[in-house]
């Protein structure tokens, strides 16, 4: 039985390792932007990011209030 557990553990480990390697490869590929952004575009993206974070916080708050 320990051999089966070792075999399954190694299989899962190799799958997870493959996924993390693929994610690392993708992150390195898109590390530097290919286009240049104007200042107004950067500001608009910053506001969108802040808005998204605010929406996530509101969702978490609503979920928390429903549970209690």
PyMOL commands that place a pseudoatom at each C-alpha (Angstrom):
pseudoatom trace, name=CA, resn=UNK, resi=1, chain=A, elem=C, hetatm=0, pos=[0.000, 0.000, 0.000]
pseudoatom trace, name=CA, resn=UNK, resi=2, chain=A, elem=C, hetatm=0, pos=[2.803, 2.520, 0.674]
pseudoatom trace, name=CA, resn=UNK, resi=3, chain=A, elem=C, hetatm=0, pos=[4.052, 1.973, -2.875]
pseudoatom trace, name=CA, resn=UNK, resi=4, chain=A, elem=C, hetatm=0, pos=[0.649, 3.010, -4.236]
pseudoatom trace, name=CA, resn=UNK, resi=5, chain=A, elem=C, hetatm=0, pos=[0.645, 6.145, -2.079]
pseudoatom trace, name=CA, resn=UNK, resi=6, chain=A, elem=C, hetatm=0, pos=[4.141, 6.998, -3.254]
pseudoatom trace, name=CA, resn=UNK, resi=7, chain=A, elem=C, hetatm=0, pos=[3.188, 6.433, -6.881]
pseudoatom trace, name=CA, resn=UNK, resi=8, chain=A, elem=C, hetatm=0, pos=[0.058, 8.629, -6.608]
pseudoatom trace, name=CA, resn=UNK, resi=9, chain=A, elem=C, hetatm=0, pos=[1.997, 11.302, -4.725]
pseudoatom trace, name=CA, resn=UNK, resi=10, chain=A, elem=C, hetatm=0, pos=[4.698, 11.399, -7.364]
pseudoatom trace, name=CA, resn=UNK, resi=11, chain=A, elem=C, hetatm=0, pos=[2.104, 11.576, -10.146]
pseudoatom trace, name=CA, resn=UNK, resi=12, chain=A, elem=C, hetatm=0, pos=[0.271, 14.491, -8.511]
pseudoatom trace, name=CA, resn=UNK, resi=13, chain=A, elem=C, hetatm=0, pos=[3.592, 16.202, -7.833]
pseudoatom trace, name=CA, resn=UNK, resi=14, chain=A, elem=C, hetatm=0, pos=[4.658, 15.921, -11.454]
pseudoatom trace, name=CA, resn=UNK, resi=15, chain=A, elem=C, hetatm=0, pos=[1.320, 17.321, -12.671]
pseudoatom trace, name=CA, resn=UNK, resi=16, chain=A, elem=C, hetatm=0, pos=[1.534, 20.284, -10.273]
pseudoatom trace, name=CA, resn=UNK, resi=17, chain=A, elem=C, hetatm=0, pos=[5.161, 20.873, -11.223]
pseudoatom trace, name=CA, resn=UNK, resi=18, chain=A, elem=C, hetatm=0, pos=[4.178, 20.951, -14.900]
pseudoatom trace, name=CA, resn=UNK, resi=19, chain=A, elem=C, hetatm=0, pos=[1.447, 23.498, -14.217]
pseudoatom trace, name=CA, resn=UNK, resi=20, chain=A, elem=C, hetatm=0, pos=[3.749, 25.772, -12.234]
pseudoatom trace, name=CA, resn=UNK, resi=21, chain=A, elem=C, hetatm=0, pos=[6.413, 25.557, -14.934]
pseudoatom trace, name=CA, resn=UNK, resi=22, chain=A, elem=C, hetatm=0, pos=[3.846, 26.511, -17.588]
pseudoatom trace, name=CA, resn=UNK, resi=23, chain=A, elem=C, hetatm=0, pos=[2.614, 29.462, -15.501]
pseudoatom trace, name=CA, resn=UNK, resi=24, chain=A, elem=C, hetatm=0, pos=[6.205, 30.614, -14.945]
pseudoatom trace, name=CA, resn=UNK, resi=25, chain=A, elem=C, hetatm=0, pos=[6.872, 30.392, -18.681]
pseudoatom trace, name=CA, resn=UNK, resi=26, chain=A, elem=C, hetatm=0, pos=[3.777, 32.478, -19.485]
pseudoatom trace, name=CA, resn=UNK, resi=27, chain=A, elem=C, hetatm=0, pos=[4.686, 35.085, -16.844]
pseudoatom trace, name=CA, resn=UNK, resi=28, chain=A, elem=C, hetatm=0, pos=[8.192, 35.445, -18.271]
pseudoatom trace, name=CA, resn=UNK, resi=29, chain=A, elem=C, hetatm=0, pos=[6.795, 35.823, -21.784]
pseudoatom trace, name=CA, resn=UNK, resi=30, chain=A, elem=C, hetatm=0, pos=[4.513, 38.716, -20.818]
pseudoatom trace, name=CA, resn=UNK, resi=31, chain=A, elem=C, hetatm=0, pos=[6.802, 40.276, -18.213]
pseudoatom trace, name=CA, resn=UNK, resi=32, chain=A, elem=C, hetatm=0, pos=[7.537, 43.341, -20.306]
pseudoatom trace, name=CA, resn=UNK, resi=33, chain=A, elem=C, hetatm=0, pos=[4.715, 45.161, -22.110]
pseudoatom trace, name=CA, resn=UNK, resi=34, chain=A, elem=C, hetatm=0, pos=[4.859, 45.211, -25.886]
pseudoatom trace, name=CA, resn=UNK, resi=35, chain=A, elem=C, hetatm=0, pos=[2.979, 48.485, -26.291]
pseudoatom trace, name=CA, resn=UNK, resi=36, chain=A, elem=C, hetatm=0, pos=[3.560, 51.871, -24.748]
pseudoatom trace, name=CA, resn=UNK, resi=37, chain=A, elem=C, hetatm=0, pos=[0.747, 53.407, -22.729]
pseudoatom trace, name=CA, resn=UNK, resi=38, chain=A, elem=C, hetatm=0, pos=[0.031, 57.065, -22.330]
pseudoatom trace, name=CA, resn=UNK, resi=39, chain=A, elem=C, hetatm=0, pos=[-0.353, 58.583, -18.889]
pseudoatom trace, name=CA, resn=UNK, resi=40, chain=A, elem=C, hetatm=0, pos=[-4.134, 58.801, -19.236]
pseudoatom trace, name=CA, resn=UNK, resi=41, chain=A, elem=C, hetatm=0, pos=[-4.349, 55.089, -20.067]
pseudoatom trace, name=CA, resn=UNK, resi=42, chain=A, elem=C, hetatm=0, pos=[-2.250, 54.226, -17.021]
pseudoatom trace, name=CA, resn=UNK, resi=43, chain=A, elem=C, hetatm=0, pos=[-4.516, 56.362, -14.816]
pseudoatom trace, name=CA, resn=UNK, resi=44, chain=A, elem=C, hetatm=0, pos=[-7.647, 54.766, -16.287]
pseudoatom trace, name=CA, resn=UNK, resi=45, chain=A, elem=C, hetatm=0, pos=[-6.241, 51.276, -15.653]
pseudoatom trace, name=CA, resn=UNK, resi=46, chain=A, elem=C, hetatm=0, pos=[-5.366, 52.280, -12.095]
pseudoatom trace, name=CA, resn=UNK, resi=47, chain=A, elem=C, hetatm=0, pos=[-8.944, 53.421, -11.473]
pseudoatom trace, name=CA, resn=UNK, resi=48, chain=A, elem=C, hetatm=0, pos=[-10.284, 50.204, -12.966]
pseudoatom trace, name=CA, resn=UNK, resi=49, chain=A, elem=C, hetatm=0, pos=[-7.998, 48.169, -10.720]
pseudoatom trace, name=CA, resn=UNK, resi=50, chain=A, elem=C, hetatm=0, pos=[-9.157, 50.117, -7.653]
pseudoatom trace, name=CA, resn=UNK, resi=51, chain=A, elem=C, hetatm=0, pos=[-12.790, 49.658, -8.724]
pseudoatom trace, name=CA, resn=UNK, resi=52, chain=A, elem=C, hetatm=0, pos=[-12.273, 45.915, -9.121]
pseudoatom trace, name=CA, resn=UNK, resi=53, chain=A, elem=C, hetatm=0, pos=[-10.705, 45.661, -5.662]
pseudoatom trace, name=CA, resn=UNK, resi=54, chain=A, elem=C, hetatm=0, pos=[-13.629, 47.633, -4.217]
pseudoatom trace, name=CA, resn=UNK, resi=55, chain=A, elem=C, hetatm=0, pos=[-16.119, 45.257, -5.858]
pseudoatom trace, name=CA, resn=UNK, resi=56, chain=A, elem=C, hetatm=0, pos=[-14.312, 42.229, -4.467]
pseudoatom trace, name=CA, resn=UNK, resi=57, chain=A, elem=C, hetatm=0, pos=[-14.287, 43.776, -0.986]
pseudoatom trace, name=CA, resn=UNK, resi=58, chain=A, elem=C, hetatm=0, pos=[-18.020, 44.447, -1.248]
pseudoatom trace, name=CA, resn=UNK, resi=59, chain=A, elem=C, hetatm=0, pos=[-18.678, 40.858, -2.341]
pseudoatom trace, name=CA, resn=UNK, resi=60, chain=A, elem=C, hetatm=0, pos=[-16.664, 39.502, 0.572]
pseudoatom trace, name=CA, resn=UNK, resi=61, chain=A, elem=C, hetatm=0, pos=[-18.481, 41.837, 2.974]
pseudoatom trace, name=CA, resn=UNK, resi=62, chain=A, elem=C, hetatm=0, pos=[-21.880, 40.766, 1.632]
pseudoatom trace, name=CA, resn=UNK, resi=63, chain=A, elem=C, hetatm=0, pos=[-20.919, 37.110, 1.914]
pseudoatom trace, name=CA, resn=UNK, resi=64, chain=A, elem=C, hetatm=0, pos=[-19.686, 37.657, 5.466]
pseudoatom trace, name=CA, resn=UNK, resi=65, chain=A, elem=C, hetatm=0, pos=[-22.897, 39.427, 6.523]
pseudoatom trace, name=CA, resn=UNK, resi=66, chain=A, elem=C, hetatm=0, pos=[-25.006, 36.630, 5.043]
pseudoatom trace, name=CA, resn=UNK, resi=67, chain=A, elem=C, hetatm=0, pos=[-23.106, 34.032, 7.049]
pseudoatom trace, name=CA, resn=UNK, resi=68, chain=A, elem=C, hetatm=0, pos=[-23.451, 35.838, 10.370]
for i in range(1, 68): cmd.bond("trace and resi %d" % i, "trace and resi %d" % (i + 1))
show_as sticks, trace
zoom trace
